[in-house]
Amino acid sequence: MKPKPPVPLWRWVVWYATLGVALVLFYGLFTPFWFGLRSLAWLAEFRSRRRAGRAA
């Protein structure tokens, strides 16, 4: 059984560039979007409970 040859440098560069883009996309865009949606849901639930408490 032969040992595996080393991974070419260009593949390491492509891998780390892709990883960097994915991290920026996830943490820079998706996380604030998710927090915004959760905040809107929390606010809607809070207002709904206030309205339900008033009617009873």
PDB file of N, CA, C and O in Angstrom:
ATOM      1  N   MET A   1       0.844  -1.175   0.000  1.00  0.00           N
ATOM      2  CA  MET A   1       0.000   0.000   0.000  1.00  0.00           C
ATOM      3  C   MET A   1       0.896   1.248   0.000  1.00  0.00           C
ATOM      4  O   MET A   1       1.770   1.409   0.852  1.00  0.00           O
ATOM      5  N   LYS A   2       0.648   2.124  -0.987  1.00  0.00           N
ATOM      6  CA  LYS A   2       1.453   3.341  -1.101  1.00  0.00           C
ATOM      7  C   LYS A   2       0.863   4.449  -0.233  1.00  0.00           C
ATOM      8  O   LYS A   2      -0.355   4.522  -0.067  1.00  0.00           O
ATOM      9  N   PRO A   3       1.714   5.311   0.322  1.00  0.00           N
ATOM     10  CA  PRO A   3       1.177   6.457   1.058  1.00  0.00           C
ATOM     11  C   PRO A   3       0.533   7.456   0.100  1.00  0.00           C
ATOM     12  O   PRO A   3       0.908   7.553  -1.069  1.00  0.00           O
ATOM     13  N   LYS A   4      -0.433   8.187   0.615  1.00  0.00           N
ATOM     14  CA  LYS A   4      -1.123   9.173  -0.213  1.00  0.00           C
ATOM     15  C   LYS A   4      -0.182  10.320  -0.541  1.00  0.00           C
ATOM     16  O   LYS A   4       0.640  10.709   0.289  1.00  0.00           O
ATOM     17  N   PRO A   5      -0.298  10.864  -1.752  1.00  0.00           N
ATOM     18  CA  PRO A   5       0.526  12.036  -2.082  1.00  0.00           C
ATOM     19  C   PRO A   5       0.022  13.263  -1.320  1.00  0.00           C
ATOM     20  O   PRO A   5      -1.135  13.289  -0.901  1.00  0.00           O
ATOM     21  N   PRO A   6       0.866  14.276  -1.133  1.00  0.00           N
ATOM     22  CA  PRO A   6       0.411  15.481  -0.432  1.00  0.00           C
ATOM     23  C   PRO A   6      -0.657  16.232  -1.229  1.00  0.00           C
ATOM     24  O   PRO A   6      -0.711  16.153  -2.456  1.00  0.00           O
ATOM     25  N   VAL A   7      -1.490  16.949  -0.510  1.00  0.00           N
ATOM     26  CA  VAL A   7      -2.565  17.726  -1.138  1.00  0.00           C
ATOM     27  C   VAL A   7      -1.940  18.951  -1.799  1.00  0.00           C
ATOM     28  O   VAL A   7      -1.142  19.646  -1.171  1.00  0.00           O
ATOM     29  N   PRO A   8      -2.289  19.228  -3.056  1.00  0.00           N
ATOM     30  CA  PRO A   8      -1.723  20.400  -3.733  1.00  0.00           C
ATOM     31  C   PRO A   8      -2.112  21.704  -3.034  1.00  0.00           C
ATOM     32  O   PRO A   8      -3.175  21.809  -2.422  1.00  0.00           O
ATOM     33  N   LEU A   9      -1.231  22.683  -3.140  1.00  0.00           N
ATOM     34  CA  LEU A   9      -1.442  23.971  -2.483  1.00  0.00           C
ATOM     35  C   LEU A   9      -2.713  24.655  -2.966  1.00  0.00           C
ATOM     36  O   LEU A   9      -3.421  25.267  -2.166  1.00  0.00           O
ATOM     37  N   TRP A  10      -3.016  24.564  -4.260  1.00  0.00           N
ATOM     38  CA  TRP A  10      -4.195  25.249  -4.779  1.00  0.00           C
ATOM     39  C   TRP A  10      -5.479  24.728  -4.135  1.00  0.00           C
ATOM     40  O   TRP A  10      -6.439  25.483  -3.985  1.00  0.00           O
ATOM     41  N   ARG A  11      -5.511  23.461  -3.757  1.00  0.00           N
ATOM     42  CA  ARG A  11      -6.712  22.923  -3.102  1.00  0.00           C
ATOM     43  C   ARG A  11      -6.876  23.481  -1.697  1.00  0.00           C
ATOM     44  O   ARG A  11      -7.995  23.735  -1.252  1.00  0.00           O
ATOM     45  N   TRP A  12      -5.751  23.674  -0.993  1.00  0.00           N
ATOM     46  CA  TRP A  12      -5.814  24.301   0.326  1.00  0.00           C
ATOM     47  C   TRP A  12      -6.327  25.736   0.203  1.00  0.00           C
ATOM     48  O   TRP A  12      -7.135  26.184   1.016  1.00  0.00           O
ATOM     49  N   VAL A  13      -5.859  26.443  -0.804  1.00  0.00           N
ATOM     50  CA  VAL A  13      -6.282  27.823  -1.007  1.00  0.00           C
ATOM     51  C   VAL A  13      -7.776  27.884  -1.308  1.00  0.00           C
ATOM     52  O   VAL A  13      -8.492  28.714  -0.748  1.00  0.00           O
ATOM     53  N   VAL A  14      -8.241  27.014  -2.182  1.00  0.00           N
ATOM     54  CA  VAL A  14      -9.672  26.983  -2.524  1.00  0.00           C
ATOM     55  C   VAL A  14     -10.501  26.624  -1.293  1.00  0.00           C
ATOM     56  O   VAL A  14     -11.556  27.212  -1.054  1.00  0.00           O
ATOM     57  N   TRP A  15     -10.021  25.658  -0.515  1.00  0.00           N
ATOM     58  CA  TRP A  15     -10.749  25.231   0.687  1.00  0.00           C
ATOM     59  C   TRP A  15     -10.896  26.381   1.684  1.00  0.00           C
ATOM     60  O   TRP A  15     -11.995  26.645   2.173  1.00  0.00           O
ATOM     61  N   TYR A  16      -9.799  27.057   1.981  1.00  0.00           N
ATOM     62  CA  TYR A  16      -9.856  28.136   2.970  1.00  0.00           C
ATOM     63  C   TYR A  16     -10.618  29.356   2.446  1.00  0.00           C
ATOM     64  O   TYR A  16     -11.269  30.054   3.224  1.00  0.00           O
ATOM     65  N   ALA A  17     -10.547  29.617   1.161  1.00  0.00           N
ATOM     66  CA  ALA A  17     -11.323  30.723   0.592  1.00  0.00           C
ATOM     67  C   ALA A  17     -12.821  30.415   0.684  1.00  0.00           C
ATOM     68  O   ALA A  17     -13.614  31.286   1.040  1.00  0.00           O
ATOM     69  N   THR A  18     -13.198  29.202   0.371  1.00  0.00           N
ATOM     70  CA  THR A  18     -14.604  28.791   0.477  1.00  0.00           C
ATOM     71  C   THR A  18     -15.074  28.845   1.926  1.00  0.00           C
ATOM     72  O   THR A  18     -16.177  29.312   2.208  1.00  0.00           O
ATOM     73  N   LEU A  19     -14.246  28.374   2.832  1.00  0.00           N
ATOM     74  CA  LEU A  19     -14.589  28.415   4.248  1.00  0.00           C
ATOM     75  C   LEU A  19     -14.760  29.859   4.725  1.00  0.00           C
ATOM     76  O   LEU A  19     -15.687  30.153   5.480  1.00  0.00           O
ATOM     77  N   GLY A  20     -13.887  30.751   4.297  1.00  0.00           N
ATOM     78  CA  GLY A  20     -13.994  32.161   4.676  1.00  0.00           C
ATOM     79  C   GLY A  20     -15.275  32.791   4.167  1.00  0.00           C
ATOM     80  O   GLY A  20     -15.948  33.512   4.903  1.00  0.00           O
ATOM     81  N   VAL A  21     -15.620  32.527   2.914  1.00  0.00           N
ATOM     82  CA  VAL A  21     -16.865  33.061   2.345  1.00  0.00           C
ATOM     83  C   VAL A  21     -18.074  32.503   3.095  1.00  0.00           C
ATOM     84  O   VAL A  21     -19.021  33.239   3.372  1.00  0.00           O
ATOM     85  N   ALA A  22     -18.052  31.226   3.420  1.00  0.00           N
ATOM     86  CA  ALA A  22     -19.174  30.613   4.136  1.00  0.00           C
ATOM     87  C   ALA A  22     -19.332  31.216   5.526  1.00  0.00           C
ATOM     88  O   ALA A  22     -20.457  31.459   5.964  1.00  0.00           O
ATOM     89  N   LEU A  23     -18.238  31.460   6.223  1.00  0.00           N
ATOM     90  CA  LEU A  23     -18.320  32.055   7.560  1.00  0.00           C
ATOM     91  C   LEU A  23     -18.872  33.470   7.504  1.00  0.00           C
ATOM     92  O   LEU A  23     -19.710  33.841   8.326  1.00  0.00           O
ATOM     93  N   VAL A  24     -18.412  34.259   6.547  1.00  0.00           N
ATOM     94  CA  VAL A  24     -18.919  35.625   6.411  1.00  0.00           C
ATOM     95  C   VAL A  24     -20.406  35.599   6.066  1.00  0.00           C
ATOM     96  O   VAL A  24     -21.186  36.377   6.614  1.00  0.00           O
ATOM     97  N   LEU A  25     -20.796  34.710   5.161  1.00  0.00           N
ATOM     98  CA  LEU A  25     -22.199  34.603   4.767  1.00  0.00           C
ATOM     99  C   LEU A  25     -23.065  34.194   5.953  1.00  0.00           C
ATOM    100  O   LEU A  25     -24.112  34.795   6.193  1.00  0.00           O
ATOM    101  N   PHE A  26     -22.638  33.186   6.691  1.00  0.00           N
ATOM    102  CA  PHE A  26     -23.444  32.693   7.796  1.00  0.00           C
ATOM    103  C   PHE A  26     -23.518  33.704   8.930  1.00  0.00           C
ATOM    104  O   PHE A  26     -24.608  34.092   9.349  1.00  0.00           O
ATOM    105  N   TYR A  27     -22.357  34.133   9.430  1.00  0.00           N
ATOM    106  CA  TYR A  27     -22.357  35.024  10.585  1.00  0.00           C
ATOM    107  C   TYR A  27     -22.691  36.463  10.214  1.00  0.00           C
ATOM    108  O   TYR A  27     -23.242  37.195  11.037  1.00  0.00           O
ATOM    109  N   GLY A  28     -22.376  36.875   9.022  1.00  0.00           N
ATOM    110  CA  GLY A  28     -22.629  38.254   8.622  1.00  0.00           C
ATOM    111  C   GLY A  28     -24.037  38.501   8.135  1.00  0.00           C
ATOM    112  O   GLY A  28     -24.557  39.605   8.300  1.00  0.00           O
ATOM    113  N   LEU A  29     -24.671  37.504   7.539  1.00  0.00           N
ATOM    114  CA  LEU A  29     -26.008  37.694   6.975  1.00  0.00           C
ATOM    115  C   LEU A  29     -27.084  36.857   7.663  1.00  0.00           C
ATOM    116  O   LEU A  29     -28.111  37.395   8.076  1.00  0.00           O
ATOM    117  N   PHE A  30     -26.863  35.561   7.791  1.00  0.00           N
ATOM    118  CA  PHE A  30     -27.919  34.688   8.285  1.00  0.00           C
ATOM    119  C   PHE A  30     -28.212  34.893   9.766  1.00  0.00           C
ATOM    120  O   PHE A  30     -29.373  34.847  10.172  1.00  0.00           O
ATOM    121  N   THR A  31     -27.180  35.118  10.581  1.00  0.00           N
ATOM    122  CA  THR A  31     -27.416  35.279  12.016  1.00  0.00           C
ATOM    123  C   THR A  31     -28.228  36.531  12.318  1.00  0.00           C
ATOM    124  O   THR A  31     -29.209  36.434  13.055  1.00  0.00           O
ATOM    125  N   PRO A  32     -27.871  37.714  11.784  1.00  0.00           N
ATOM    126  CA  PRO A  32     -28.728  38.879  12.045  1.00  0.00           C
ATOM    127  C   PRO A  32     -30.147  38.705  11.500  1.00  0.00           C
ATOM    128  O   PRO A  32     -31.105  39.167  12.119  1.00  0.00           O
ATOM    129  N   PHE A  33     -30.288  38.053  10.367  1.00  0.00           N
ATOM    130  CA  PHE A  33     -31.618  37.792   9.808  1.00  0.00           C
ATOM    131  C   PHE A  33     -32.425  36.917  10.764  1.00  0.00           C
ATOM    132  O   PHE A  33     -33.605  37.179  11.000  1.00  0.00           O
ATOM    133  N   TRP A  34     -31.791  35.873  11.319  1.00  0.00           N
ATOM    134  CA  TRP A  34     -32.463  34.979  12.246  1.00  0.00           C
ATOM    135  C   TRP A  34     -32.854  35.720  13.523  1.00  0.00           C
ATOM    136  O   TRP A  34     -33.971  35.558  14.014  1.00  0.00           O
ATOM    137  N   PHE A  35     -31.946  36.528  14.061  1.00  0.00           N
ATOM    138  CA  PHE A  35     -32.267  37.306  15.261  1.00  0.00           C
ATOM    139  C   PHE A  35     -33.421  38.269  14.985  1.00  0.00           C
ATOM    140  O   PHE A  35     -34.287  38.456  15.840  1.00  0.00           O
ATOM    141  N   GLY A  36     -33.441  38.869  13.823  1.00  0.00           N
ATOM    142  CA  GLY A  36     -34.537  39.762  13.465  1.00  0.00           C
ATOM    143  C   GLY A  36     -35.874  39.042  13.426  1.00  0.00           C
ATOM    144  O   GLY A  36     -36.872  39.540  13.947  1.00  0.00           O
ATOM    145  N   LEU A  37     -35.890  37.863  12.804  1.00  0.00           N
ATOM    146  CA  LEU A  37     -37.131  37.080  12.757  1.00  0.00           C
ATOM    147  C   LEU A  37     -37.589  36.670  14.144  1.00  0.00           C
ATOM    148  O   LEU A  37     -38.779  36.736  14.451  1.00  0.00           O
ATOM    149  N   ARG A  38     -36.650  36.246  14.988  1.00  0.00           N
ATOM    150  CA  ARG A  38     -37.011  35.848  16.353  1.00  0.00           C
ATOM    151  C   ARG A  38     -37.539  37.040  17.143  1.00  0.00           C
ATOM    152  O   ARG A  38     -38.469  36.897  17.936  1.00  0.00           O
ATOM    153  N   SER A  39     -36.953  38.209  16.931  1.00  0.00           N
ATOM    154  CA  SER A  39     -37.420  39.407  17.635  1.00  0.00           C
ATOM    155  C   SER A  39     -38.842  39.766  17.203  1.00  0.00           C
ATOM    156  O   SER A  39     -39.675  40.119  18.038  1.00  0.00           O
ATOM    157  N   LEU A  40     -39.118  39.676  15.908  1.00  0.00           N
ATOM    158  CA  LEU A  40     -40.471  39.954  15.424  1.00  0.00           C
ATOM    159  C   LEU A  40     -41.474  38.942  15.976  1.00  0.00           C
ATOM    160  O   LEU A  40     -42.590  39.316  16.335  1.00  0.00           O
ATOM    161  N   ALA A  41     -41.094  37.682  16.046  1.00  0.00           N
ATOM    162  CA  ALA A  41     -41.986  36.661  16.596  1.00  0.00           C
ATOM    163  C   ALA A  41     -42.239  36.921  18.081  1.00  0.00           C
ATOM    164  O   ALA A  41     -43.368  36.786  18.552  1.00  0.00           O
ATOM    165  N   TRP A  42     -41.192  37.292  18.816  1.00  0.00           N
ATOM    166  CA  TRP A  42     -41.349  37.589  20.234  1.00  0.00           C
ATOM    167  C   TRP A  42     -42.284  38.782  20.419  1.00  0.00           C
ATOM    168  O   TRP A  42     -43.163  38.759  21.281  1.00  0.00           O
ATOM    169  N   LEU A  43     -42.096  39.805  19.623  1.00  0.00           N
ATOM    170  CA  LEU A  43     -42.934  41.000  19.722  1.00  0.00           C
ATOM    171  C   LEU A  43     -44.391  40.670  19.398  1.00  0.00           C
ATOM    172  O   LEU A  43     -45.297  41.138  20.088  1.00  0.00           O
ATOM    173  N   ALA A  44     -44.625  39.875  18.364  1.00  0.00           N
ATOM    174  CA  ALA A  44     -45.994  39.491  17.999  1.00  0.00           C
ATOM    175  C   ALA A  44     -46.647  38.690  19.118  1.00  0.00           C
ATOM    176  O   ALA A  44     -47.818  38.903  19.430  1.00  0.00           O
ATOM    177  N   GLU A  45     -45.903  37.774  19.722  1.00  0.00           N
ATOM    178  CA  GLU A  45     -46.452  36.988  20.821  1.00  0.00           C
ATOM    179  C   GLU A  45     -46.742  37.878  22.030  1.00  0.00           C
ATOM    180  O   GLU A  45     -47.780  37.726  22.674  1.00  0.00           O
ATOM    181  N   PHE A  46     -45.849  38.788  22.336  1.00  0.00           N
ATOM    182  CA  PHE A  46     -46.030  39.707  23.454  1.00  0.00           C
ATOM    183  C   PHE A  46     -47.285  40.565  23.258  1.00  0.00           C
ATOM    184  O   PHE A  46     -48.079  40.726  24.185  1.00  0.00           O
ATOM    185  N   ARG A  47     -47.460  41.111  22.062  1.00  0.00           N
ATOM    186  CA  ARG A  47     -48.635  41.951  21.781  1.00  0.00           C
ATOM    187  C   ARG A  47     -49.923  41.122  21.807  1.00  0.00           C
ATOM    188  O   ARG A  47     -50.968  41.596  22.254  1.00  0.00           O
ATOM    189  N   SER A  48     -49.835  39.878  21.323  1.00  0.00           N
ATOM    190  CA  SER A  48     -51.002  38.996  21.322  1.00  0.00           C
ATOM    191  C   SER A  48     -51.429  38.679  22.758  1.00  0.00           C
ATOM    192  O   SER A  48     -52.622  38.680  23.062  1.00  0.00           O
ATOM    193  N   ARG A  49     -50.474  38.412  23.631  1.00  0.00           N
ATOM    194  CA  ARG A  49     -50.813  38.116  25.025  1.00  0.00           C
ATOM    195  C   ARG A  49     -51.386  39.343  25.733  1.00  0.00           C
ATOM    196  O   ARG A  49     -52.290  39.220  26.560  1.00  0.00           O
ATOM    197  N   ARG A  50     -50.860  40.527  25.408  1.00  0.00           N
ATOM    198  CA  ARG A  50     -51.401  41.753  26.018  1.00  0.00           C
ATOM    199  C   ARG A  50     -52.847  41.962  25.604  1.00  0.00           C
ATOM    200  O   ARG A  50     -53.692  42.325  26.423  1.00  0.00           O
ATOM    201  N   ARG A  51     -53.133  41.727  24.305  1.00  0.00           N
ATOM    202  CA  ARG A  51     -54.489  41.892  23.813  1.00  0.00           C
ATOM    203  C   ARG A  51     -55.426  40.857  24.441  1.00  0.00           C
ATOM    204  O   ARG A  51     -56.557  41.186  24.799  1.00  0.00           O
ATOM    205  N   ALA A  52     -54.970  39.624  24.577  1.00  0.00           N
ATOM    206  CA  ALA A  52     -55.802  38.561  25.157  1.00  0.00           C
ATOM    207  C   ALA A  52     -56.075  38.853  26.624  1.00  0.00           C
ATOM    208  O   ALA A  52     -57.166  38.554  27.111  1.00  0.00           O
ATOM    209  N   GLY A  53     -55.124  39.422  27.337  1.00  0.00           N
ATOM    210  CA  GLY A  53     -55.310  39.746  28.743  1.00  0.00           C
ATOM    211  C   GLY A  53     -56.328  40.848  28.951  1.00  0.00           C
ATOM    212  O   GLY A  53     -57.059  40.848  29.941  1.00  0.00           O
ATOM    213  N   ARG A  54     -56.376  41.793  28.014  1.00  0.00           N
ATOM    214  CA  ARG A  54     -57.328  42.908  28.099  1.00  0.00           C
ATOM    215  C   ARG A  54     -58.773  42.446  27.873  1.00  0.00           C
ATOM    216  O   ARG A  54     -59.700  42.935  28.519  1.00  0.00           O
ATOM    217  N   ALA A  55     -58.950  41.494  26.944  1.00  0.00           N
ATOM    218  CA  ALA A  55     -60.305  41.053  26.578  1.00  0.00           C
ATOM    219  C   ALA A  55     -60.944  40.212  27.687  1.00  0.00           C
ATOM    220  O   ALA A  55     -62.168  40.188  27.816  1.00  0.00           O
ATOM    221  N   ALA A  56     -60.139  39.537  28.470  1.00  0.00           N
ATOM    222  CA  ALA A  56     -60.696  38.634  29.495  1.00  0.00           C
ATOM    223  C   ALA A  56     -61.187  39.364  30.722  1.00  0.00           C
ATOM    224  O   ALA A  56     -61.677  38.735  31.660  1.00  0.00           O
TER     225      ALA A  56
END
